[in-house]
Amino acid sequence: MLRIHDTLTGELVDFIPRIEGEVSLYACGPTVYDHPHLGHARQALTYDVARRYLEWRGYTVHHVANVTDIDDNIISRATREGSTETEVAQFWEAEYIAVMDELDILHPHDRPHATEWVAEMVDFIQVLVDNGSAYATPSGVYLRVRSVEDYGALVHRTHDELAEGAGARVEVDPDKEDPLDFALWKAAKAGEPTWDSPWGPGRPGWHIECVAMSLGILGDGFDLHGGGSDLVFPHHTNERAEAVAAGREFSRYWMHNAMLNIDGEKMSKSLNNFQTIRDVLAQDPLNGRALRLLLLQTHYRKTLELNDDTLAQAREATRRIDAMVRKATNAGIALDGAARDEAARDAFREEMDRDFGTPEAMAVVFELVRKANSALDSSDEAAPGLVATAVELATALGVPPEVPGAGGEQDGDAEIDAMVEARTAAKAAKDWAEADRIRDELAAQGITIEDTPTGPIWYR
């Protein structure tokens, strides 16, 4: 039985989908106006891993991740650049998708855009106005937060506690009945894009977007709503309040990933440690896979520590998985049809079923890698099954081995093969100086040689 930490209850609970064998997942997507940063990577990777595991476990997953393509930040950037909001949003959405592809993050099955759902948002707001949960003012339409009895349930705070602690986060508006009441619809301002509504021209508030899109695509009582812990309040709290006020059944379970630290400090532009995903990917070709592995080695509800050392360790860990498969390939071992190590698969499933326990699950994978290497070195008949199981489980979490091309696949490979053979001959003749010279020459070309019991393996 899969158990997850449900933010709403604050407890580890059995995950029982709305429909047996199917999982409906809504994960908040980006507001597209700038370079995607490492916080975006952690959030997207968290729900990519959850989806991959659920699919490995046999569930059919319907994954929705929205794009907020109208927002104050988008409007501001368009004004600064002399472009349109549409141009800004389309450019940065393309960049977001491109870097997610480089991280091998699966595309959601649906990627709804806020601007495509304005009519549904207006209809939803009208329901709230009609039942007395919302009211109109000259500046827009607001939800009466006090109409939702357990408004602060996601953050486990009362209304009064939230009001006391909100401080500068609450927008000052003399027309609002309560400082915590939030905008469902914002009245038109000069120079901003607008849509028609019963309350005059304007645009939707942030929170109503996700409610309309998640319920519109996945239906009432969808299974799992995910996002970063920074979204619990106000975004997810307000989403839930809107659905409850409308009498709709919202997400059955809530899941939130923690943030990340850069060199021991929370990532922040003010601390000058703000890193885009492009920054990290440009530093090393392995960094995309290393980022995923680093995430897997930290539980999603714990702060992820990212620095040069942790990233280097994660790169080395990816190389260990790759090296195992290269060794198996060089030994002529076919993995197709190899019997799996069922005890390891059960251990892996047990750890992942405990609130997506990826650090412990990856420990199972690396123990398989250790055993597989030992079996390969001793020509043990268990080797194919151990390698195949390690590959299966690593792939289930999105870190399949990547084996660079070997002899004959690329221009210049025949020359490299000849140099490797010459090095082998030099070692056989105990001409260590020549063997080292060839190794160093290959290293200068970006070629690494691994000596194995069945002979040397080279890779780029």
ChimeraX attribute file (.defattr): number of C-alpha atoms within 10 A of each C-alpha:
attribute: neighborCount
match mode: 1-to-1
recipient: residues
	/A:1	11
	/A:2	18
	/A:3	16
	/A:4	20
	/A:5	20
	/A:6	21
	/A:7	20
	/A:8	18
	/A:9	14
	/A:10	13
	/A:11	11
	/A:12	14
	/A:13	16
	/A:14	16
	/A:15	19
	/A:16	16
	/A:17	17
	/A:18	15
	/A:19	10
	/A:20	9
	/A:21	14
	/A:22	17
	/A:23	23
	/A:24	25
	/A:25	24
	/A:26	28
	/A:27	24
	/A:28	23
	/A:29	21
	/A:30	19
	/A:31	21
	/A:32	23
	/A:33	27
	/A:34	18
	/A:35	17
	/A:36	23
	/A:37	18
	/A:38	23
	/A:39	19
	/A:40	20
	/A:41	20
	/A:42	23
	/A:43	23
	/A:44	24
	/A:45	25
	/A:46	27
	/A:47	26
	/A:48	21
	/A:49	23
	/A:50	18
	/A:51	24
	/A:52	19
	/A:53	21
	/A:54	22
	/A:55	16
	/A:56	16
	/A:57	15
	/A:58	11
	/A:59	17
	/A:60	15
	/A:61	17
	/A:62	18
	/A:63	21
	/A:64	22
	/A:65	25
	/A:66	21
	/A:67	19
	/A:68	22
	/A:69	25
	/A:70	24
	/A:71	20
	/A:72	13
	/A:73	15
	/A:74	23
	/A:75	21
	/A:76	15
	/A:77	17
	/A:78	18
	/A:79	15
	/A:80	9
	/A:81	9
	/A:82	9
	/A:83	12
	/A:84	15
	/A:85	22
	/A:86	15
	/A:87	14
	/A:88	22
	/A:89	24
	/A:90	14
	/A:91	13
	/A:92	20
	/A:93	21
	/A:94	12
	/A:95	18
	/A:96	22
	/A:97	14
	/A:98	13
	/A:99	20
	/A:100	20
	/A:101	13
	/A:102	14
	/A:103	21
	/A:104	16
	/A:105	20
	/A:106	17
	/A:107	14
	/A:108	19
	/A:109	11
	/A:110	14
	/A:111	14
	/A:112	21
	/A:113	18
	/A:114	22
	/A:115	17
	/A:116	12
	/A:117	16
	/A:118	20
	/A:119	15
	/A:120	16
	/A:121	25
	/A:122	22
	/A:123	14
	/A:124	18
	/A:125	26
	/A:126	20
	/A:127	15
	/A:128	23
	/A:129	18
	/A:130	11
	/A:131	12
	/A:132	14
	/A:133	22
	/A:134	24
	/A:135	21
	/A:136	18
	/A:137	15
	/A:138	12
	/A:139	18
	/A:140	23
	/A:141	25
	/A:142	26
	/A:143	28
	/A:144	24
	/A:145	23
	/A:146	16
	/A:147	14
	/A:148	18
	/A:149	13
	/A:150	17
	/A:151	22
	/A:152	23
	/A:153	17
	/A:154	20
	/A:155	17
	/A:156	15
	/A:157	13
	/A:158	14
	/A:159	17
	/A:160	12
	/A:161	11
	/A:162	17
	/A:163	14
	/A:164	10
	/A:165	10
	/A:166	14
	/A:167	10
	/A:168	7
	/A:169	10
	/A:170	13
	/A:171	14
	/A:172	11
	/A:173	12
	/A:174	10
	/A:175	13
	/A:176	22
	/A:177	15
	/A:178	16
	/A:179	18
	/A:180	24
	/A:181	20
	/A:182	22
	/A:183	24
	/A:184	26
	/A:185	26
	/A:186	22
	/A:187	21
	/A:188	18
	/A:189	12
	/A:190	6
	/A:191	8
	/A:192	16
	/A:193	16
	/A:194	16
	/A:195	15
	/A:196	13
	/A:197	19
	/A:198	9
	/A:199	17
	/A:200	15
	/A:201	16
	/A:202	19
	/A:203	25
	/A:204	27
	/A:205	19
	/A:206	21
	/A:207	21
	/A:208	25
	/A:209	24
	/A:210	27
	/A:211	22
	/A:212	24
	/A:213	24
	/A:214	24
	/A:215	18
	/A:216	13
	/A:217	15
	/A:218	19
	/A:219	16
	/A:220	16
	/A:221	16
	/A:222	23
	/A:223	23
	/A:224	21
	/A:225	23
	/A:226	25
	/A:227	25
	/A:228	22
	/A:229	16
	/A:230	13
	/A:231	15
	/A:232	21
	/A:233	14
	/A:234	18
	/A:235	17
	/A:236	24
	/A:237	19
	/A:238	27
	/A:239	20
	/A:240	25
	/A:241	27
	/A:242	28
	/A:243	21
	/A:244	18
	/A:245	21
	/A:246	21
	/A:247	12
	/A:248	14
	/A:249	14
	/A:250	22
	/A:251	24
	/A:252	18
	/A:253	23
	/A:254	21
	/A:255	22
	/A:256	22
	/A:257	23
	/A:258	18
	/A:259	21
	/A:260	19
	/A:261	17
	/A:262	18
	/A:263	14
	/A:264	12
	/A:265	12
	/A:266	16
	/A:267	20
	/A:268	12
	/A:269	9
	/A:270	7
	/A:271	10
	/A:272	8
	/A:273	14
	/A:274	15
	/A:275	17
	/A:276	17
	/A:277	22
	/A:278	16
	/A:279	13
	/A:280	17
	/A:281	18
	/A:282	11
	/A:283	10
	/A:284	13
	/A:285	11
	/A:286	18
	/A:287	22
	/A:288	22
	/A:289	24
	/A:290	25
	/A:291	25
	/A:292	24
	/A:293	24
	/A:294	24
	/A:295	25
	/A:296	25
	/A:297	18
	/A:298	16
	/A:299	19
	/A:300	26
	/A:301	18
	/A:302	12
	/A:303	16
	/A:304	23
	/A:305	19
	/A:306	19
	/A:307	12
	/A:308	10
	/A:309	11
	/A:310	16
	/A:311	21
	/A:312	17
	/A:313	14
	/A:314	23
	/A:315	22
	/A:316	14
	/A:317	17
	/A:318	22
	/A:319	16
	/A:320	17
	/A:321	25
	/A:322	18
	/A:323	20
	/A:324	23
	/A:325	23
	/A:326	22
	/A:327	24
	/A:328	22
	/A:329	14
	/A:330	16
	/A:331	16
	/A:332	10
	/A:333	15
	/A:334	13
	/A:335	19
	/A:336	9
	/A:337	9
	/A:338	16
	/A:339	14
	/A:340	18
	/A:341	17
	/A:342	12
	/A:343	9
	/A:344	19
	/A:345	17
	/A:346	12
	/A:347	15
	/A:348	20
	/A:349	21
	/A:350	17
	/A:351	19
	/A:352	23
	/A:353	21
	/A:354	19
	/A:355	22
	/A:356	25
	/A:357	21
	/A:358	24
	/A:359	19
	/A:360	20
	/A:361	25
	/A:362	21
	/A:363	14
	/A:364	22
	/A:365	25
	/A:366	17
	/A:367	14
	/A:368	25
	/A:369	25
	/A:370	17
	/A:371	17
	/A:372	26
	/A:373	24
	/A:374	14
	/A:375	18
	/A:376	23
	/A:377	16
	/A:378	11
	/A:379	14
	/A:380	12
	/A:381	10
	/A:382	16
	/A:383	24
	/A:384	24
	/A:385	21
	/A:386	28
	/A:387	31
	/A:388	24
	/A:389	24
	/A:390	31
	/A:391	22
	/A:392	19
	/A:393	23
	/A:394	20
	/A:395	15
	/A:396	19
	/A:397	23
	/A:398	22
	/A:399	20
	/A:400	17
	/A:401	21
	/A:402	14
	/A:403	16
	/A:404	11
	/A:405	12
	/A:406	17
	/A:407	16
	/A:408	12
	/A:409	10
	/A:410	9
	/A:411	9
	/A:412	10
	/A:413	15
	/A:414	14
	/A:415	12
	/A:416	19
	/A:417	16
	/A:418	12
	/A:419	17
	/A:420	20
	/A:421	14
	/A:422	15
	/A:423	22
	/A:424	18
	/A:425	14
	/A:426	17
	/A:427	15
	/A:428	11
	/A:429	11
	/A:430	11
	/A:431	13
	/A:432	13
	/A:433	12
	/A:434	16
	/A:435	21
	/A:436	14
	/A:437	12
	/A:438	18
	/A:439	17
	/A:440	14
	/A:441	13
	/A:442	18
	/A:443	13
	/A:444	10
	/A:445	10
	/A:446	10
	/A:447	14
	/A:448	14
	/A:449	14
	/A:450	12
	/A:451	11
	/A:452	15
	/A:453	12
	/A:454	14
	/A:455	12
	/A:456	15
	/A:457	19
	/A:458	18
	/A:459	17
	/A:460	13
